[in-house]
Amino acid sequence: MLTIPEVIAEIGVPRATFYRWRQCRKGPKSIKLPNGAVRIRRSELNRWLTSLEEAA
């Protein structure tokens, strides 16, 4: 599971952009842990990136 800083470093977007995508439900699906931390599964990030390639 990846943290948000790890994801934004990998895809190269600003933190604000990533949070806007999450708010609009355009980003990868995330998981909110009981302690409030947000994680993204590696498989979900890869699936989301693949869907962007197919749309382009």
VEXLUM-420255 format. One record per residue: residue number from 1; residue in one letter; x, y, z of N, C-alpha, C in turn. Coordinates in steps of 0.2 Angstrom, whole numbers, padded with zeros to 4 digits, always signed. Example, Ala and Ser with C-alpha at 12.3 -4.5 7.8 and 13.67 -1.06 7.14 Angstrom:
REM VEXLUM-420255
+-----+----+--------+---------+-------+---------+----------+-------+--------+---------+-------+
|   i | aa | n.east | n.north |  n.up | ca.east | ca.north | ca.up | c.east | c.north |  c.up |
+-----+----+--------+---------+-------+---------+----------+-------+--------+---------+-------+
|   1 |  a |  +0066 |   -0028 | +0039 |   +0062 |    -0022 | +0039 |  +0066 |   -0016 | +0039 |
|   2 |  s |  +0064 |   -0011 | +0035 |   +0068 |    -0005 | +0036 |  +0064 |   +0000 | +0039 |
+-----+----+--------+---------+-------+---------+----------+-------+--------+---------+-------+
//
This chain:
REM VEXLUM-420255
+-----+----+--------+---------+-------+---------+----------+-------+--------+---------+-------+
|   i | aa | n.east | n.north |  n.up | ca.east | ca.north | ca.up | c.east | c.north |  c.up |
+-----+----+--------+---------+-------+---------+----------+-------+--------+---------+-------+
|   1 |  m |  +0004 |   -0006 | +0000 |   +0000 |    +0000 | +0000 |  +0004 |   +0006 | +0000 |
|   2 |  l |  +0003 |   +0011 | -0004 |   +0006 |    +0017 | -0005 |  +0003 |   +0023 | -0001 |
|   3 |  t |  +0008 |   +0027 | +0001 |   +0005 |    +0034 | +0004 |  +0004 |   +0039 | -0001 |
|   4 |  i |  +0000 |   +0044 | +0000 |   -0001 |    +0049 | -0004 |  +0006 |   +0052 | -0007 |
|   5 |  p |  +0010 |   +0054 | -0002 |   +0017 |    +0057 | -0005 |  +0020 |   +0052 | -0010 |
|   6 |  e |  +0020 |   +0046 | -0009 |   +0023 |    +0041 | -0013 |  +0020 |   +0041 | -0020 |
|   7 |  v |  +0013 |   +0041 | -0020 |   +0009 |    +0041 | -0026 |  +0011 |   +0048 | -0030 |
|   8 |  i |  +0010 |   +0053 | -0027 |   +0011 |    +0060 | -0031 |  +0019 |   +0060 | -0033 |
|   9 |  a |  +0023 |   +0057 | -0029 |   +0030 |    +0057 | -0032 |  +0031 |   +0053 | -0038 |
|  10 |  e |  +0027 |   +0047 | -0038 |   +0028 |    +0043 | -0044 |  +0024 |   +0045 | -0050 |
|  11 |  i |  +0019 |   +0049 | -0049 |   +0015 |    +0051 | -0055 |  +0017 |   +0058 | -0057 |
|  12 |  g |  +0020 |   +0062 | -0052 |   +0023 |    +0068 | -0054 |  +0018 |   +0074 | -0054 |
|  13 |  v |  +0013 |   +0074 | -0049 |   +0008 |    +0079 | -0049 |  +0008 |   +0083 | -0042 |
|  14 |  p |  +0006 |   +0089 | -0042 |   +0006 |    +0092 | -0035 |  +0001 |   +0089 | -0031 |
|  15 |  r |  +0002 |   +0090 | -0024 |   -0002 |    +0087 | -0019 |  -0009 |   +0090 | -0020 |
|  16 |  a |  -0010 |   +0096 | -0022 |   -0017 |    +0099 | -0023 |  -0020 |   +0096 | -0028 |
|  17 |  t |  -0017 |   +0095 | -0034 |   -0020 |    +0091 | -0040 |  -0023 |   +0085 | -0038 |
|  18 |  f |  -0019 |   +0081 | -0034 |   -0021 |    +0074 | -0032 |  -0027 |   +0074 | -0028 |
|  19 |  y |  -0027 |   +0079 | -0023 |   -0033 |    +0080 | -0018 |  -0039 |   +0082 | -0022 |
|  20 |  r |  -0038 |   +0086 | -0027 |   -0044 |    +0088 | -0032 |  -0047 |   +0082 | -0035 |
|  21 |  w |  -0042 |   +0078 | -0038 |   -0044 |    +0072 | -0041 |  -0048 |   +0067 | -0037 |
|  22 |  r |  -0046 |   +0067 | -0031 |   -0049 |    +0063 | -0026 |  -0056 |   +0065 | -0024 |
|  23 |  q |  -0057 |   +0072 | -0024 |   -0063 |    +0075 | -0022 |  -0068 |   +0074 | -0028 |
|  24 |  c |  -0066 |   +0074 | -0034 |   -0070 |    +0073 | -0040 |  -0071 |   +0066 | -0042 |
|  25 |  r |  -0067 |   +0062 | -0038 |   -0067 |    +0054 | -0039 |  -0064 |   +0053 | -0046 |
|  26 |  k |  -0059 |   +0056 | -0048 |   -0056 |    +0055 | -0054 |  -0049 |   +0052 | -0053 |
|  27 |  g |  -0047 |   +0051 | -0047 |   -0040 |    +0048 | -0046 |  -0041 |   +0041 | -0044 |
|  28 |  p |  -0036 |   +0038 | -0042 |   -0036 |    +0030 | -0040 |  -0040 |   +0030 | -0034 |
|  29 |  k |  -0043 |   +0024 | -0033 |   -0047 |    +0022 | -0027 |  -0042 |   +0022 | -0021 |
|  30 |  s |  -0045 |   +0025 | -0016 |   -0040 |    +0025 | -0010 |  -0044 |   +0021 | -0004 |
|  31 |  i |  -0040 |   +0020 | +0001 |   -0043 |    +0016 | +0007 |  -0041 |   +0021 | +0013 |
|  32 |  k |  -0046 |   +0022 | +0017 |   -0045 |    +0026 | +0023 |  -0044 |   +0021 | +0029 |
|  33 |  l |  -0039 |   +0021 | +0032 |   -0037 |    +0017 | +0038 |  -0041 |   +0019 | +0044 |
|  34 |  p |  -0042 |   +0015 | +0049 |   -0045 |    +0017 | +0055 |  -0041 |   +0023 | +0059 |
|  35 |  n |  -0035 |   +0024 | +0058 |   -0031 |    +0029 | +0061 |  -0032 |   +0036 | +0057 |
|  36 |  g |  -0036 |   +0036 | +0051 |   -0037 |    +0041 | +0047 |  -0032 |   +0042 | +0041 |
|  37 |  a |  -0027 |   +0038 | +0041 |   -0022 |    +0038 | +0035 |  -0025 |   +0036 | +0029 |
|  38 |  v |  -0023 |   +0038 | +0023 |   -0026 |    +0036 | +0017 |  -0020 |   +0032 | +0013 |
|  39 |  r |  -0022 |   +0027 | +0010 |   -0017 |    +0022 | +0007 |  -0020 |   +0021 | +0000 |
|  40 |  i |  -0016 |   +0020 | -0005 |   -0018 |    +0017 | -0012 |  -0014 |   +0011 | -0013 |
|  41 |  r |  -0018 |   +0006 | -0015 |   -0015 |    -0001 | -0017 |  -0011 |   +0000 | -0023 |
|  42 |  r |  -0005 |   -0003 | -0024 |   -0001 |    -0003 | -0030 |  -0005 |   -0005 | -0036 |
|  43 |  s |  -0009 |   -0010 | -0035 |   -0013 |    -0013 | -0040 |  -0018 |   -0008 | -0043 |
|  44 |  e |  -0021 |   -0004 | -0038 |   -0026 |    +0001 | -0040 |  -0023 |   +0006 | -0044 |
|  45 |  l |  -0017 |   +0009 | -0042 |   -0014 |    +0014 | -0045 |  -0012 |   +0012 | -0052 |
|  46 |  n |  -0010 |   +0005 | -0053 |   -0008 |    +0003 | -0060 |  -0014 |   +0002 | -0064 |
|  47 |  r |  -0020 |   +0000 | -0061 |   -0026 |    +0000 | -0065 |  -0028 |   +0007 | -0067 |
|  48 |  w |  -0028 |   +0011 | -0063 |   -0030 |    +0018 | -0064 |  -0025 |   +0021 | -0070 |
|  49 |  l |  -0019 |   +0020 | -0070 |   -0014 |    +0023 | -0075 |  -0016 |   +0019 | -0081 |
|  50 |  t |  -0017 |   +0013 | -0081 |   -0019 |    +0009 | -0087 |  -0025 |   +0012 | -0091 |
|  51 |  s |  -0030 |   +0014 | -0086 |   -0037 |    +0017 | -0089 |  -0035 |   +0023 | -0092 |
|  52 |  l |  -0030 |   +0027 | -0090 |   -0029 |    +0034 | -0093 |  -0026 |   +0033 | -0099 |
|  53 |  e |  -0021 |   +0027 | -0100 |   -0018 |    +0026 | -0106 |  -0023 |   +0024 | -0112 |
|  54 |  e |  -0028 |   +0020 | -0110 |   -0033 |    +0018 | -0114 |  -0038 |   +0024 | -0117 |
|  55 |  a |  -0039 |   +0028 | -0112 |   -0043 |    +0034 | -0114 |  -0040 |   +0039 | -0118 |
|  56 |  a |  -0033 |   +0039 | -0118 |   -0029 |    +0044 | -0122 |  -0029 |   +0041 | -0129 |
+-----+----+--------+---------+-------+---------+----------+-------+--------+---------+-------+
//
